[in-house]
Amino acid sequence: MLSFDLPPHLDPRDLLRRFVPTPLKAFYRLGAVHLKIETNDLGLVPTLMLGVDDHARSRCEWGWKIARDPDAPGPLLAPRILRTEALSLVEMGIACLIGVDHERRELLAFVGRDIDSSTYQQFLLPFFCRLIMEPSALHQEAEYVLGGTAGSDD
C-alpha cells in the first residue's frame, strides 16, 4: 500500500480540520455522474470501480473531498445516519465521518488512520457512491433519521 507521511495540520483557527490540504485530484465517472475527487492520501484514490473521466474537468457534477485523519484511530463501526432532504451525515465511530450536501453536490469524508486500502475500496467507496446515487435507500440502515425514524414514510 502506498502512503504519504501526512504533515500535521495544526492550524489553531481550524480545529475542525475544514481546510485540510487535499493536493491529489482525480476525475471519475460513475454511470452518468461525473466526479472530482480530492484527497491527501494516495491510498484514498479510487482504483477499481469508477471509470476514469478525462473530460470531467469541464462538467464535474459532484465534488468529493476525502481526507485521511491520522489522529482518528480505530475500526469502522455500524453507520449511524442523520438525514434531511438536503444533508446527510454519517458517523462510523471515530474512524469515519461523512457529510453530504445533496443540493451543492458535495461529499466530505474524514477517514481514520486504521482504515486500510482494502476496507476503503471494498466498503467505504461503494458506500459513498450509494450516498450520492441512492440516498433514500439508506433509510433502511439508519439508526435515526431527522424528521422520522428509520424506514418511516415521512
N, C-alpha and C positions, 0 to 999 in steps of 0.2 A: 504494500500500500504506500503510495506516495503521499507525503505530507510536508507541510512547511512548519518551521518553528514560528508560531504566531507571536508577534511582538505584543507585549501587554498594552491594552487600551485603558490607560489610566487618566483620562481627562476628567477632572473633578466636576466639570459642567455637564457631563454626560454619564451619570451614574446608571442610567437605564440602558446604556450602550446603543442608543438610537443611531449613532453616527459611526459605527464600526466600519473601518475601510473594507471594501469588498472589491479589490482590484481585478479579480478574474471575472471575465464576462464571456457568455456564450449565448448563441441564438438557436432555438429549437422549434420544432413543430410538433404539436400534439393533436392529431387529427386536423381539423380546420383552424385550430388555435395556434397562434404564434407566441412564443415565449422569449423573454430576455431574462437570463438567469445571471445574477451577480453573486459572488461568494468570496470568502477569504481563505478557502481551503480547497486545494485541488481534489481531495477525496470527496468533496460535495458536488463536483461537476457531474451531471448525469452521463453515464457511459452506455447504457443499453437501450432502454425502451423508447426514448424520444428520438425523432428524426432531426438531424442537423438541418438548419434552415439558413442558408447563406443570404437569402433575400429578406429575412425578417427585420433587418435593421430599420427599414422604412415603414413597416406596418406592424410593429410589435403591439399585440393586444393585451398581454399580461406581463407584468414585471414581477419577478421573484427575487428577493434578496435573502440569501441563506448564509448565516454567519455561524462559524464554529466558535463555541464559547468554551475556552479552556478552563474556566472557573466553575463549570457546571458538571459535576460528576454523576455517576450512577447509570442504571439501565433505564430503558423506556418502560413506562407504566401504561396501564389501560387509558385510552383517551378520555378526557373529560371535556365536553364541548359546551360552550356558551354561544348561542347563535341568535342573531336578529336578522331582519331582511337584508341589511347592508353589511353586517360584520359577522365574522366567525372567529372565535378564539378557542384554541385547543391547547390543553396542558397535558403533558405526558410525564409528570414528575419533573424533577429538576433538570432532567436530561433533554427535554424538548418543549419549546413554547412556540406556538404558531399563531399568527394573526392574519386574517384575510379580509381585505376591504373589497367587497364584491362590486361596489359602484365604481371605485377607482381602478379596479382590476389589478390589485397588488397583493402579493403574499410576502410576509416577513416571517422568517423562522430562525430560531436560535437552537443549535444542535450541540449537545454536550460532548465533552472530550471522550467519553467512553463508548459512544455510538460509532461502531466500526463501519467501514465502507460497505460491507455486505448487508448489514441491517439497514443502512441508509438506502441502498439501491433496491433492495427487495421489499422493504416495508414502508419507509418514510416517503420515498419518491412517489410510489403509487398512491399513498395516502394524500400527498399534496395534490396530485392530479385529480383525485376524487373530490377534494375540497373545492376545486375551481370548476370542475365539469359537472358534478352531481351533488351540490351542497344539500339538497333536500333529502338525499338518501342517507345522510349522516345522522338524521334524527333517530334512526334505529340504534346507533351506537352511543348516543349522548346520554350522560348521566343527568344533565339538566340543560334545558333549552329555554332561553329567555322568551317569555310570552306563553309558556306552556311546558308540560313535561314531555319527556322523550316519547316519540311515537304518537303524540296527540295530533289532532287535525287542525289545531289553531294556526 
